[in-house]
């Protein structure tokens, strides 16, 4: 879920980490450099699941 300054990714830990890893690999292949800031906050509920 994008916001003004960040993207929030929520879900099963292993699925989320695989998705992030795939995105980083893709960006590295396409752009050759990037900056990532990652915060992992257990129990954080920015998005209410329906």
Residue, then its C-alpha position, 0 to 999 in steps of 0.5 A: x500500500x503506497x503512501x506519500x513517502x513509503x510502501x507498506x507490505x503486510x502478510x505472511x513473513x516468508x511470502x513477504x520476504x520472498x516478494x521483497x527479495x524478488x523486487x530487489x533482484x529485479x531492480x538490481x538487474x534493471x537499474x544497477x543500483x538502488x537504496x532500500x530502507x526496511x523496517x520490520x515491526x512485528x504485530x504492526x497493523x497499518x492495514x486492516x485485513x478484511 
